[in-house]
Amino acid sequence: MLQFLLTLIQILGLKGETNKKIIYMEDLEKRKQVYGICGECNEPGTGRKWCQPCNVKRFKDNFKNWTSGNKDIDEFIQQSQIDAVHYKKFLEWIPFENFKDITYITRGGFGKIFSAIWSEGCILSWDIENQKWERGINIKKVVLKSLDNSSCISTEFLNEIKSHLRIYLWNVIQCYGITQDPNSKDYMMVLRYCENGNLRNYYLNNELNCYSKIKNLKDIASGLLNIHNAGKIHKDFHSGNILFTSFPYISDLGMCQPTNNENQLAKKEGIYGVLPYMAPEVLRGYQYTKASDIYSFGIMMNEYLSEEIPYNNISHNHTLAIKICKGLRPNIFKYTPKNKYHSQMDEYDDKIKLNESDKKRSNNIQTHSQAIYTSRLLNFKDLPEPVNSDVLQSTLLSECFDCQLDESDLNEINQD
């Protein structure tokens, strides 16, 4: 299993990768080269078609024209607009009546998900000629995500939105703003809609070759790297939280917290997550680390390449948690390519075609009624110490993600 993960990380080409998208604000010459000169103040831009000083004035002038009805939310949105250096770094207050065709989609681990049409679209830039905001009218369909009992605004609700703003967003789903359901009074995040659903929907409903899968995995890994480079851990990384347009995005940052957060230790009442993707040390109550995110990523990668749902034919209960701690893992896909040479990729695709009948049979396996793939509270007692299996040596992968794990992290993962 370790070699499998190392091979995949090598295929993805992430070792030593740095975030080359960041341009520091003090580098005026670089900003001028990349973003050009603002047509109003003649200073270098701070983002694509974005000038922070000029747009801050516009936002501030408009503060008096809107309110959420909640002082904390108003200040939160206003501060995001003041701090924004490009169009993906701020929020709007969006009145609920601005949405049409609101349709219930599903229930997640912590709230409800709806789709809606937002006809005006999100702000992209300032139109100097016409003196108005240019909006993304081509992206009209959005997701409305509520958190349970958020009518009294919760720390969890605001923390999830903060995570969207603080992490560089090219591989992470964009949050456009906040609204409020006038009936339930619950506050809702307004997020980008991904028409191809989550990763599992995507591979079950599309014929995908090895090249496209490897490209998708690299993009997902890049998003996870952005999260880690921002000093955070996702903590709930599974196939249901990878969403697709023609491009994959990481979603559901509700549990995303700083790596040095003292409150990472599992609460006495249990931990939240999807059991098949959770690292054994986390099940045992040890703190989340970047390595535990990478473990979840490895389970998800194997699922994507094999198109086999992990542990779908058994109950996701205390017995499964014990087996995972004792070393049980999903079967590694036997046709996983060993490197990224085109000949190997072609061979992989040929083998997949020969194996289609096996895949069809596996897809017909009925999912166990107690196989649960949404985040939930898990409260497993008396789990055995994780065995010193090679998959638990996920710290060896850390350098591929620029993880800085110290000796205490190693001890937590390798208790034996």
Secondary structure by P-SEA (a helix, b strand, c coil): caaaaaaaaaaaccccccccccccccaaaaaaaccccccccccccccccccaaaaaaaaaaaccccccccaaaaaaaaaaaaacccccccccccccccccccccccccccbbbbbbbbccccccccccccccccccccccbbbbbbccccccccaaaaaaaaaaaacccccccccccccccccccbbbbbbbbbccccaaaaaaaccccaaaaaaaaaaaaaaaaaaaaaccccccccccccccccbbbbcccccccccccccccccccccccccccccccccccccccaaaaaaaaaaaaaaaaacccccccccccaaaaaaaaacccccccccccccccaaaaaaaaaaaaaaaaaaaaaaaccccccccccccbbbbccccccccccccccccccccccccccaaaaaaaccc
